[in-house]
Amino acid sequence: MSENQNLLAEQRRALILDEVRRRGGVRVNELTRKLGVSDMTVRRDLDALARQGMLEKVHGGAVPVVDASTHEPGFEAKSGLELTAKEDIARAAARLVSPGTAIALSGGTTTYALAQLLLEVPDLTVVTNSVRVADVFHAAQRTSGQRQGAATVVLTGGVRTPSDSLVGPVADQAIAALHFDLLFLGVHGISVEAGLSTPNLAEAETNRRLVHSARRVVVVADHTKWGTVGLSSFATLEQVDTLVTDAGLPVEARAEIAEHLRLVVAGEPGEDGTDI
């Protein structure tokens, strides 16, 4: 990490989190030198990340959260991370949606960002197991009324998770009876060995049903999800058609991913997939 006194809090915290995950722990005095900020600023950043469940504070620094494979941060905790990357990914993913199609959006903060960009795409049928995603469309209808071409939204029902997804037998049964053209799937982790994974066993089963019901599967995930493995795998990379990610993904990872599926890197030349 290079020194930069002008980093925003979001950027500092993302860098701190990357460092903790990469090295297995950091010290406050190391972060102050690398980030070019005061001890107090670093400690405030560590406090914020600890409250969000993203790391554990220890004397003089911070370490990764224990039992990371089963830890599931809440929606609010995840929504404050990698904001710029999620917005870039959402814009690139929105270009894949055609008017009049049936799409599905899983739970997650990146799919939530995507939902806000799909409000102007006419005549969509949107299937979702995300309370937050459904609220985006319902709030738009309450504000502007039932305009022509507004999306038809199908909320699956089910048991609510910490990330505000609906999972379990009710959600699974509803999804199994449906068929959609395109699935946009947020993930906890993605790797060659484990494929797509989540720390929530019930969510894993619901995600399997979503993948099975989709003609095409698009994963929307920022670069920090690469190499992360949750408790339960629910799909292989071969079951995914496209990964839309951000420019932070390392070159080595890009080459590895491209062997299995189409890669779209938001904000870079060829992000529409034509040059990839």
N, C-alpha and C positions, 0 to 999 in steps of 0.2 A: 504494500500500500504506500502510495507516495504522499508527501505532506501537502496539505491544501487547507488553508485557513478559511476558505470560502465554501466548504462543503455544507450542504443543507443537512439538517438533523436526520432526515430519511436516508441520505446517502451515507452519512457517518455510520448509522446503525446497521445498514446493509453491509458495509465494509467490516465492521466489528463482528457481525454474525458470520460472515464468510471466513474471517480469520479464526474465530473460535472453532468452527466446524473443521477447517483445514488442519489446524495445529493441535486441536484437542484442548485448547485453553489459552488464555492471554492474561497478561498483567497490565494493570492500569498505567504504570510508567512507560511500558512499551507502546501502548496506544496513544498516549499523549505525544510521544516523539513522532510516531508515524503519521498521526492525523494533524499535528501542529495545533492542538487545542489544549485547554487547561485540564488539570486533574478533575476539577468540578464538572466540567462539560462531559468528560468521559464517564464519570460516575453517574451523572444524570442519564446518559445514554444506556448504561448498563442497568440502571434501575428500571427504565422504560422497557427494555428487552426482557428483563426478568419478570416484570408484571404481565407481559404478554405470553410468558411461558416459553420463550425462544432460547433462553440460556439460564444457567444457574450461577448466581453470584457466590464467590468464595473470597476469603481474606486476600485482598490485594489484586483481585482480578475476577475472571469468570471462566466457566467450563461448560461444555454441552449439557443439555438436559439429560438426566438419567433415564434409561429405558425409552430412548427416542423412537424406537420402532412401534411403540404402543401409545406414544404421546400425541394427542390430537388438539392443537390450539383452536380456540374459538374463532368465529368469523371476524370479530373486531380485532383480535390479535393479528390475524393474517392480513387484514385489509390495509394495515399501515406499512406493510413491507413491499419493496420493489414496485412502488406505485407507477413510476415512469415506464418500467418494463411491461407491466400489465396493460397500461394504456396503449403502448405500441403494439403489443400482441393482439389486443382487442380490435384495433383498427385493421390490422392485417387479416384477422379472422373474419371480420365483417365483410370483407371483399369476396369471400367465398360463398356468400348467401345470395340466392336469387329470389326475386319476388314470387309469391305463390307456392313456396315449398313448405314441407313439413320438417321441422327441425326439433332437436332435443338439446336442452342445456342442463348439464349436471350441476350439482352444487359447487361452490367455490368463488373466490374473490375475482378471479380472472373471467369466469363466465358471467359474473355479475357486471363487470365492466363492459363485456361484450353485449349484454342485454340492453344496456343503455344506448348503444350504437345501432341496435336493430329496430328501434321504435319507428324509424322512418322507412323501413323496408315494408312495402305493402303486401297484404294478404298472406302473411305467414301464419302457420299453425305451429304453436310452440308448446312442446311437452317438456315439463321440468319437474324435478323432485326437489327444487330449491325454493324455499319460502322467499328468500331475498330476490331471486330472479323474477318470480311471479309478482312480487310487490312492485318491481320496476314497471311492468306492463299495466298493472292495475292502477298504480298511481298516475300514470300518463292518461289513462281513460277517465279517471276522476277529474283530472285537471282540464282536459280538452274535450271531454264528452266522447261518445261512441262515434268517432269519425270513420268515414269510408276507408276501407283498406286496413283498419286496425287489426292487430294480431289476435287470433283466437288462442287463448292460453288454457292448457290442460295441466292442472297441478295434481300430482299422483296420489297424494295422501301418504300416510305412514308415520313412523316414529321419528321425532326430531333429534338430530345429532348436535354436538357442540358447534359444528360449522353451518348449522341451519339447513341441513339437507334432510329430506324425508326418506327413510329407509325401512326395511323389514318386509314381512309378507304382504301387507296391503300395497305398498309401493311396487313390489316385485310382480304381483298379480296384474296390477294396472298396466305396467310397462310391457309385460309379456303379450298382452292383447293388442299392442300397437305396433305400427311400422312407420319409420320416418326416414327421410332422404339423407339427413345429415345429423350427426351427433357431435356436439362440442363438449369435450370432457376435460374437466379440471382434475388434477391428480396431486396426491401428496408426494409421490416419488416416482421416478422413472429410471430404469437401468436396463442394460442388455440382459443381465442374468435374471433379474426379478420381474422384468417387464413393468407394468403399471401396478402400483401398490398403494395401500391405505392402512392406517392404524386401526380402522374400525371394521370389524368382521361383517357386520350387517351391511355397511356401506359397500363393502367389496362385492357382496352378492347382488345388491341392487345395481351396481355398476356393470356387473357381468350381464344382467338383463338388458341394460341400456345398449351395451356393445352388440349383443345378439340381435336386437331389434332395429339396428341401424344399417342402411345400405353403405354409408361411408362414415368413418370415425376420424375426427380431428381432435387431437390433444392440444390444449392450450396451456402451456406451462413455462414459467420463467426459468432462467438458467440455474437457479439454486435448487430446482427439483431434480436435476440430473445427478445421479449417483446416490440419491436418497432412497432408502428401502423401508417401507412400512411393514406392519405385521403380516398383512395378507395381500398376495398378488391376485389380480382379477383379470388380467389380459396380457398377452405377449406383444412384443413390438410388431410381430407379423399381423396381428389383428388390427393394427392402426394404419390408416391410409396416410395421414399427414400429421406432423408435429409443427405447431407454430410456437416459436420461442423468440428470445431477444438476443441482442448482439453480445451479451455477456457470456454466451456459451463458448467454451474453449474450442479451438480448432480441432484438437484431437477428438473431442466428443462429437463434433459435427461429422467428421469422417466416419466415425463408428455408427452413428445414427443413420447416416445416409445409406449405409449398407442394407438397412432394414425397411426404410420407409421414406416418403417424400418429406424434405425438410424445408420449412419456410422461416427465414430469419427476419423478423420485423425490422423495418427501417434500413435494410441493406438492399443493394441492387439485386434484382431477381426475386424479391420477396413474394411476388405472386406465384413463384414456383416455376416460371418459364425457363429460368437459367439455372435451375438446381437439378 
